[in-house]
């Protein structure tokens, strides 16, 4: 839900508002004479390589039994699939 501020109030509190948008992911509608004239919303920050490495390291891992069962199931499914090369395109 977006918070509403006048353009003048947003100008007076600009640094604070931008910090809230960035850090708290808040959105603001800016109004002038009661009419919405602008919107401030957070953007998606790209993930850094360091963040990706941390998330990869901390990801949930399958128990060995589950990993083995999953591998077996995928292998069986692949063995029973028709090759796309052998299938003819529908006319």
C-alpha positions in Angstrom: 0.0 0.0 0.0 1.4 3.4 -1.0 1.6 6.3 1.4 0.5 9.7 0.2 2.5 12.9 0.6 2.2 16.3 -1.0 5.1 17.3 -3.3 6.1 20.0 -0.8 6.2 17.6 2.1 8.2 15.1 0.0 10.7 17.9 -0.9 11.2 18.9 2.7 11.7 15.3 3.8 13.3 14.0 0.6 16.3 12.2 2.1 14.1 10.5 4.7 11.5 9.4 2.1 14.1 8.0 -0.2 15.7 6.1 2.7 12.3 4.6 3.5 11.7 3.6 -0.1 15.2 2.0 -0.3 15.5 0.3 3.0 11.9 -0.4 4.0 10.5 -1.0 0.5 7.8 1.6 1.0 6.0 3.3 -1.9 4.7 6.9 -1.9 2.2 8.7 -4.0 3.1 12.4 -4.4 0.1 14.8 -4.7 -0.3 18.4 -5.8 -3.7 20.1 -5.1 -5.1 16.6 -4.3 -4.0 15.1 -7.6 -1.4 12.3 -7.7 1.4 13.6 -9.9 4.2 11.1 -9.2 5.1 7.9 -7.5 8.2 6.8 -5.6 8.6 3.0 -5.5 11.6 0.8 -4.7 13.5 -0.9 -7.5 14.8 -4.5 -7.5 18.5 -4.5 -6.7 20.5 -6.9 -8.7 22.1 -9.6 -6.7 25.9 -9.3 -6.3 28.2 -12.3 -6.9 29.0 -12.3 -3.2 25.3 -12.4 -2.3 24.7 -15.2 -4.8 27.7 -17.2 -3.4 26.3 -16.8 0.2 22.8 -17.9 -0.8 24.2 -20.8 -2.8 26.3 -21.9 0.2 23.3 -21.5 2.6 20.7 -23.1 0.3 18.7 -26.0 1.7 20.2 -29.4 0.8 18.5 -32.7 0.1 19.2 -35.5 2.4 21.3 -38.2 0.6 18.3 -40.6 0.6 16.1 -37.9 -1.0 18.8 -36.9 -3.5 19.2 -40.6 -4.6 15.5 -41.1 -5.0 15.2 -37.9 -7.0 18.1 -38.9 -9.3 16.5 -42.3 -9.8 13.1 -40.8 -10.6 14.6 -38.3 -13.2 16.7 -41.1 -14.8 13.6 -43.3 -15.2 11.5 -40.4 -16.6 14.2 -39.6 -19.1 14.5 -43.2 -20.2 10.8 -43.4 -20.9 10.6 -40.1 -22.8 10.3 -40.1 -26.6 13.2 -38.4 -28.3 12.1 -35.1 -29.9 14.0 -36.1 -33.0 12.0 -39.3 -33.4 8.7 -37.4 -33.2 7.3 -35.9 -36.3 5.9 -32.4 -36.2 2.1 -32.2 -36.3 0.8 -31.0 -39.6 
